[in-house]
Amino acid sequence: MAVSHITRNLRDGELVIKDGSDTPLTMTVLLDEGDLTWTQRQRTIEVKDRGSISQGHTRKGDEESISISFTAKWTQLIGKAANEADPLQLYELLTFDPATGATSTSTAGEQETLTLEFTVLDPAGVASERIVFEKVYRETLTLSEDNDANLIAFAGRSFSPKPTVSRI
């Protein structure tokens, strides 16, 4: 298998968001800051002997969901909600605006979720990868005004202990 030793950076990545429709509604996040971050946690239970670590041991703890965040610039918040002919906007998809027709990737009655696919292209062309986060739900959506561009910051969790990583 080919291995590339070229470091990847924000110019090599692309974030795509998909809903749960049979033919998924997809959106490539444009104008993103290149700051996608995710954290995988491993819970550990420390079993101590009367407070002493030296006589204790560790055990695996409960699985933890992945925390995930990204930031993007926005030009407008609504498109479909204002006019069916306008393109879908990031804010509309992340908030499941009814005008978008977006469908959750979770089953009915559960928290609304989306799939996030992060593709990292290898500049050498030999080891590109796709990282998929399933059942991503929103915890916070922060919109801010800035001197250079208005920003939308998403923070949420993927209801999975780790993403699916594959070569493409």
SULFENZI-V633875 format. One record per run of one state. SS is the DSSP state (alpha for helix, beta for strand, coil for the rest). FROM is the first residue (numbers start at 1). TO is the last residue. If there is no record, write none. Layout:
ss:SS from:FROM to:TO
ss:SS from:FROM to:TO
//
This chain:
ss:coil from:1 to:9
ss:alpha from:10 to:12
ss:beta from:13 to:18
ss:coil from:19 to:25
ss:beta from:26 to:28
ss:coil from:29 to:31
ss:beta from:32 to:32
ss:coil from:33 to:36
ss:beta from:37 to:39
ss:coil from:40 to:41
ss:beta from:42 to:49
ss:coil from:50 to:51
ss:beta from:52 to:63
ss:coil from:64 to:65
ss:beta from:66 to:73
ss:coil from:74 to:89
ss:alpha from:90 to:94
ss:coil from:95 to:97
ss:alpha from:98 to:100
ss:coil from:101 to:113
ss:beta from:114 to:120
ss:coil from:121 to:128
ss:beta from:129 to:144
ss:coil from:145 to:150
ss:beta from:151 to:158
ss:coil from:159 to:163
ss:beta from:164 to:167
ss:coil from:168 to:168
//
